[in-house]
Amino acid sequence: MTKFTFTIRNYRPDDFENYVRLQAEAEAHDRCGRYVSAQAVMEFLNWPNFFPQKNLFLAETAKNLIGFISVFLELEIGRAVSDVLVHPRHRRKGVASQLFARALGHAREAGARVIQVCLPEADRRARNWASRLNLQRVRRFLEMRLDIRNRPPPPVERSGFTLRLLQVGEEDQMTAIQNRSFAGTWGFKPNTTEEITYRLNLGGRCPEDVVMAYAGDNPVGYCWTTVNPEKNAALKEKKGQIHMLGVDPDCLQMGLGKEILLVGLARLQHKGIEVVELTVDSNNQAARALYESVGFEVCANTLWFEKKLN
């Protein structure tokens, strides 16, 4: 019996086409909703402060790419976040485990205190893999959805704040309120204006996708809606997302969160969106209650696992 052998190495720019093909073939088999296109992959590789030639590792055999693991270093909060994928023909051969070992060593050398990975709760194979590597489950996130077809927008109860759309050149305001709203929450790394600006313009998006709330001239809340036109066209669907929603801690319990959420949903509905999705930490009872109050329902769960690095 021939022993299965493969090597692990750093990503190179000339790997791009094969890297895209690997993901596309895996998604064609798994049908897990991972959207793959050359544009989406390029946007991922160009993410601010992510350096693929240092932080992306490929598994290769006979010049064929069979798997990868990416390592996002968030040293401000002491963690590294990894995402691993192995081609369906090469699973159960130790590829994912060796890729994770490489990522673990890289994260440790960079100074991270923990390395984390997010997996679908419904994927028993992935959960068993995490267990074999002695990864500890630390968090559950809820995937929620709301069908807004033929749904009249509910009346918006005004909270007394000024609402308007974010404009080009105001990305620093968005950055400030996001960092203030989520300071100290699990897994949140303070964002830079560069990162926010990049994300606001991905895939044909723009700053006006964000509903901002102000008290005078001070931003006190936001609802960040997103639509990926390329993905919707490819999959023949009309989906949008509530990417993030935050309220200044000093303005909680004033009805602002629900007001900007409803305005965000109305904007998505105006764009022809039929289904809205979002992700929320299961421990965030206030946020979950808010989303459930307008009709969002849990449709799936994702689990976060981590390994401490000494």
N, C-alpha and C positions, 0 to 999 in steps of 0.2 A: 504494500500500500504506500503510495507516494505521500510524503509528509507535506502538509500545506504550509507554505512559507510566504511571508510578506514583509515589507519594510515600512517604516513610518518616517516621514520626512516633513520638512517645512513646505508650505505652499510657495509656488513660484508664479509669476504673472502668466507664463505660457501654459499654466494648468487650467486657465479659465474655462475654455470650452468643455473640457472633460469634467471639470467640477460642476458645471451646470448640468451636463448630461447625467452624471451620477445622481444628482438630486431629482431630476425629472424621471429617471427610470425607477428610483425608489418610490416616488409618489405615485407613479402609474400602478405599482404593485400594491402599495399600502392604502392608498385613497384616504389619507388621514387629514386632508384639507391643507396641506403645506403647498402654498402657491409657488410655482417655480417659473421664472422667466429670466432671460439674460439681463434685463433691466433691473429686476428685483435683486438678483444676485450681485450685480455691480454696485447697487446702492448699499447693500450690506457690506461689501468689501471696502467701500469708501467711507464708512461710518467714522465720524471724528474720534480720534484717539484709539482706533482699532487698526492695528498694523498686521495685515494678513501674513506677510512674510515672516513675522515673529510669532503671531498668536493663532495661526491656523495650521493644523497638522493633518497630513494626508496619509492614508494607508494605501499601499500600492503593491501589485503583484503583476509580473510580466508586462510592465508598462501600462497596466490598467488601474485606474483609481477604484478602490473598493470601499472606501469609508473616509470619514473626516471627523475632526473634533475642533471646535473653535473655543477660544478662551478670552472672554471679556474681563479685563482687569479693572476692578473698581476698588482700588487700594484706599480711597478716601474712607470707605466703610469696611475695609479689611477683607473683601471677598473677591473671588473670581467666579464667573458664571460660564458654564460650559454647555455646548450643544453638540450632541454626537449622532452620527447617522452611518449605517453600514448597508451596503447594497444587499438586497434580499438573497442573492445567490451565495453570499459569503457570511451569513449570520450563523451563530452557534459554533464559531471557530475561534473565538477568543479575540477577534479583531477589536470589538468595542472596549473590552477590558484593557487591552494594551494601549489603545488610543487614550483611554481615561488615565492610565498610568503616566503617559507622556504629559498630558494636560496637568495632572496633579504635580508632577515635578516642576513643570514650568511655572505654575501658580506659586508653589512654595519658594522657588528661586526669586520670584518677583516681589515676594514679601506679603502675599495674601495669608490671612489667618484661616480661611475656610474656602472650600471649593463647592459650588452648588450646581445642581442640574434639575431641570423641570421636566416631568414626565406625565403623560396622560394616566389618570387613575384606572381607566378601563383597559390599559395595555398591561396585562399580567406578565407577559414576557419581559417588558422593560422593568416592572417592579421587582421581579425575581432577580434580574441582573443587578439592580441597585442593592438588593439584599445580599447577594453574593459578594459584593464589594464592600460590605459593611457600611453602606451609606445610611444615615439616619434621616427619617422623615421629619421635617421641621415645620411644614406649612401646607395647607390646602387652599387652593384658589378655586372660586366658582366661575364657571362659564355660564353667562346668562344671555337670554335673547328675548326680543319683543317684536311681534309682528305688527307693523303699523299700516298695513294695507287696509283701505276703507275704514280707517279709524279716525274719527274727528279729533283734532287736537284738543286735549282738555284745557279748560280755562286756566290762564296763568295768574296766580295770586301774586300781586306786586309786593315786593319786600321793601321798597323804598330806595333801592340802589339803582344806579344808572347802568343800563346794559347796552353794549354795542359790540361790533365785530372788531377783532384785532386787525391792525393795519401794518403794512410793510414798514419796517423801521422801529416797531414797538416790541420787538422780540425780547428785549431786556425786561420789559414789564411782565411779559408772560413768564420769563425765567424766574423773576423775583417772586411772583405769587405762587408758582408751582413749588419752588423750594420752601417757601414759608408754609404752604398748606400741608406738605408731606414731611416736614422736618421731623426726624426721629421715628418715622414709621418703618416697619420691617422691610428690608431690602431696597430702601430708597437711597440712591446716591444723588446728592445735589447736582443739578445740571448746570452747564455753562450756556451762555447765550449762543455760542457757536453750535452746540449740540441741538438746542431748541430750533434754531434757524434751519439747520439741515433737515431735521425731522418734519418741520412745517412745510417743506417744499418737496418732499418725496412723492414720486409717482403722480405728478400733476396736482398735488395739493397746494394750499396757499395759506397765509396767515388768517384770511377771512373765514377759515373753517372753525376758528375759535371764537366762542361767545365770551366776552369779558364783562365783569361786573366791577363798578367803581363806586367808592365813597369819596366824593369830591374828585381829586386827581389821583387818588390812590387805588391801585387794583386790589380787590378783595375777594375775587373768585373767578373761576373760568370753567367752561365746558368745551373740551377739545373733541370735535367730531372729525371723523376721517372717512373717506371713500377712496377706494382704489379702482379707478375706471378701467384700467388695463385688466385687472383681475376679474372684475365683474363682466367685462366683455368676453373674456376667455371662457369663463365658467357659466355664462348666460344666467347671471343672477343679479339681483339688485340689493346688495348688502352694504350697510354702513356700520360704523363703530362709534361708541363713546370711548374714545381712547383714554382720556383721563378727565376727572372732574375734581376740582379742589376749591375749598373755601378757607379764607383766613381764619385761624383759630379764634380770633376776637369777634368773628361774625357768625359763629355757629348758633344754631337754635333760633335763627331769625327768618327761616324760610327761603334763604338765598339759594341753597343747594337745589331745592326742587324747582325754583323759578328758572335758573339757568339750564337745568336738565330739560325742562319742558321746551324752552326756547331752542335748545340744541336739537331735540327730537323734531320740532316743527321745521327746522332748517333741513334736516335730512329728508323729511317727508316731502318738502318742497322740491328737492332734487330728484324725486322719484324713487327714493329708497323704500324697500318693502319690509326688510328685516334688519333690526339693529342688534348688534352684539356688544358685549363688554365682559371684562374680567374683574373680579373683586376678591379681595382677601376674605376668607370665611370668618376670620377673627374680627373683621370690621363690621360689627353688627349695625351701626348707624348707617353706613353706606348701603348695606344689603337691604335694610328696611326702606331706605329711600327708593332704591330701584324697584323693589317689590311693590311699593305704593303706586307706581305708575304702570305696573303690569309685567315687569320683567320676571322671567322664570328661569330656574337653574336647568341647564340642558347637559352639562358635563362638569367634571372636576379635573383639575390638574394638581399634581403633588410636587412639592419641592423637597429635594434630598440634599444633604450636605455631608462633607467629611472635613473634620478639623485637621489643620496642618500644623504640626509642631515645629 
